[in-house]
């Protein structure tokens, strides 16, 4: 992981975020009539972003790098 460039690390983190977001969007598409105007959908999206951001903050503080394999 140490030999990866900043761009490669960002690509890994972006892929992780997409993998975290995809199941939530699938759930919303199946169970919420209008996800674009739903307070529940907004709360769920915000919770996912806060949780993902907290994980990234801890990674920055503790020095752990993303696992790719």
Backbone bond lengths (Angstrom), bond angles and torsions (degrees), N, CA, C in turn:
res aa  C-N    CA-C-N  psi(-1)  N-CA   C-N-CA  omega(-1)  CA-C   N-CA-C  phi
1 X - - - 1.444 - - 1.529 110.05 -
2 X 1.331 117.51 -31.36 1.457 120.77 -176.85 1.516 112.49 -63.38
3 X 1.323 117.87 -27.85 1.460 119.85 -177.12 1.528 113.51 -85.41
4 X 1.319 117.77 -2.72 1.465 120.26 177.89 1.526 110.69 -75.11
5 X 1.317 115.84 147.65 1.464 120.52 176.30 1.525 109.00 -79.34
6 X 1.325 116.06 167.68 1.465 120.73 176.99 1.522 110.73 -59.71
7 X 1.333 117.31 -38.29 1.464 120.57 178.94 1.526 111.18 -63.36
8 X 1.309 117.05 -41.11 1.462 120.56 179.10 1.525 111.16 -67.34
9 X 1.317 116.98 -39.05 1.467 120.25 176.65 1.526 110.32 -63.93
10 X 1.336 117.03 -43.25 1.467 120.18 179.12 1.527 110.94 -62.31
11 X 1.319 117.29 -37.29 1.467 120.89 177.95 1.530 110.34 -63.10
12 X 1.320 116.60 -38.79 1.463 120.73 178.45 1.521 110.25 -65.81
13 X 1.338 116.81 -45.39 1.462 119.98 179.13 1.526 111.52 -65.05
14 X 1.321 117.53 -39.21 1.470 120.96 178.36 1.525 111.11 -63.89
15 X 1.326 116.33 -40.73 1.462 120.12 177.76 1.524 110.39 -63.77
16 X 1.319 116.98 -39.69 1.466 120.70 177.42 1.507 111.83 -62.72
17 X 1.313 116.81 -41.05 1.460 120.39 178.40 1.529 110.41 -64.12
18 X 1.320 116.99 -42.34 1.464 120.59 178.42 1.530 110.62 -62.73
19 X 1.331 116.79 -39.09 1.464 120.04 178.44 1.529 111.65 -67.65
20 X 1.311 117.74 -30.16 1.464 121.20 176.65 1.525 110.86 -76.04
21 X 1.314 116.62 -34.32 1.467 121.52 -175.54 1.529 112.77 -79.88
22 X 1.313 118.33 -33.79 1.466 122.03 -173.71 1.532 113.67 -57.86
23 X 1.332 120.20 -48.29 1.471 118.86 179.75 1.527 112.66 -63.44
24 X 1.331 116.66 -35.01 1.457 120.09 178.64 1.526 110.53 -64.83
25 X 1.322 116.89 -44.95 1.464 120.14 179.34 1.529 111.11 -65.31
26 X 1.318 116.96 -37.24 1.472 121.08 176.41 1.527 110.17 -62.18
27 X 1.326 116.58 -45.20 1.458 121.35 178.02 1.530 110.57 -59.73
28 X 1.328 116.07 -47.67 1.461 119.59 -179.08 1.524 111.12 -62.20
29 X 1.316 117.15 -40.92 1.459 120.61 178.99 1.517 113.09 -62.47
30 X 1.311 117.07 -31.15 1.461 121.43 -178.35 1.523 113.49 -87.76
31 X 1.343 117.50 -27.56 1.461 119.52 -168.63 1.526 115.46 -121.32
32 X 1.307 118.05 -7.21 1.470 120.31 -179.58 1.527 107.76 -120.59
33 X 1.335 115.86 124.68 1.464 119.97 -174.78 1.520 113.41 -60.71
34 X 1.325 116.98 -43.53 1.464 120.88 -178.36 1.532 109.24 -133.66
35 X 1.341 117.73 80.35 1.474 120.30 -175.81 1.529 114.06 -59.16
36 X 1.316 117.46 -26.31 1.463 119.96 -178.61 1.527 112.04 -70.23
37 X 1.335 117.03 -24.09 1.467 120.78 -176.92 1.522 112.53 -121.58
38 X 1.304 117.59 22.19 1.457 121.97 -177.19 1.526 110.42 -101.71
39 X 1.342 116.18 130.16 1.467 119.05 176.23 1.528 110.09 -68.33
40 X 1.342 117.32 -33.90 1.457 120.13 176.40 1.535 110.51 -61.36
41 X 1.331 116.50 -46.10 1.471 120.69 179.41 1.525 110.42 -62.20
42 X 1.327 116.67 -41.13 1.462 120.21 178.52 1.527 110.42 -63.38
43 X 1.329 117.18 -44.01 1.468 120.83 178.51 1.529 111.28 -62.28
44 X 1.326 116.07 -41.02 1.457 119.91 -179.69 1.528 111.13 -65.36
45 X 1.324 116.26 -43.39 1.470 119.92 178.33 1.522 111.33 -63.33
46 X 1.328 116.18 -43.83 1.462 119.49 179.15 1.525 111.31 -63.62
47 X 1.324 116.84 -39.61 1.463 120.63 178.30 1.519 111.37 -63.45
48 X 1.328 116.71 -41.31 1.460 120.55 178.44 1.528 110.32 -63.66
49 X 1.326 117.09 -44.50 1.462 120.61 -179.74 1.524 112.00 -65.93
50 X 1.329 116.85 -40.50 1.464 120.44 178.32 1.527 109.90 -65.08
51 X 1.325 116.70 -44.22 1.464 120.17 178.95 1.512 111.81 -63.25
52 X 1.320 116.98 -42.99 1.459 119.97 179.12 1.528 110.41 -66.38
53 X 1.334 116.03 -40.26 1.470 120.07 177.70 1.515 112.13 -64.61
54 X 1.336 117.22 -38.03 1.458 121.16 177.07 1.522 110.42 -63.23
55 X 1.318 116.47 -41.88 1.467 120.29 177.58 1.518 111.52 -61.40
56 X 1.330 116.24 -43.16 1.469 119.71 178.23 1.526 111.25 -65.19
57 X 1.323 117.21 -38.76 1.464 120.30 178.48 1.518 110.51 -63.25
58 X 1.316 116.51 -42.74 1.466 119.59 178.73 1.521 110.85 -64.94
59 X 1.317 116.46 -38.82 1.463 120.10 177.42 1.514 109.66 -60.35
60 X 1.330 117.25 -43.68 1.463 120.77 -179.77 1.524 111.44 -65.68
61 X 1.322 117.03 -37.69 1.456 120.95 -178.97 1.526 112.06 -74.82
62 X 1.328 116.74 -37.86 1.461 120.66 -173.68 1.523 113.02 -96.77
63 X 1.333 116.95 -16.67 1.438 119.91 175.96 1.509 115.68 87.36
64 X 1.323 118.87 9.30 1.463 120.72 177.73 1.521 109.49 -76.80
65 X 1.301 116.51 140.61 1.454 122.22 177.57 1.517 110.03 -101.71
66 X 1.322 118.25 159.22 1.458 119.99 -179.82 1.517 111.47 -64.54
67 X 1.324 114.95 145.44 1.456 121.18 177.48 1.533 108.15 -92.56
68 X 1.310 116.43 129.10 1.460 120.15 -177.22 1.522 112.68 -111.04
69 X 1.261 119.94 -3.49 1.457 119.19 -175.86 1.440 111.67 -149.09
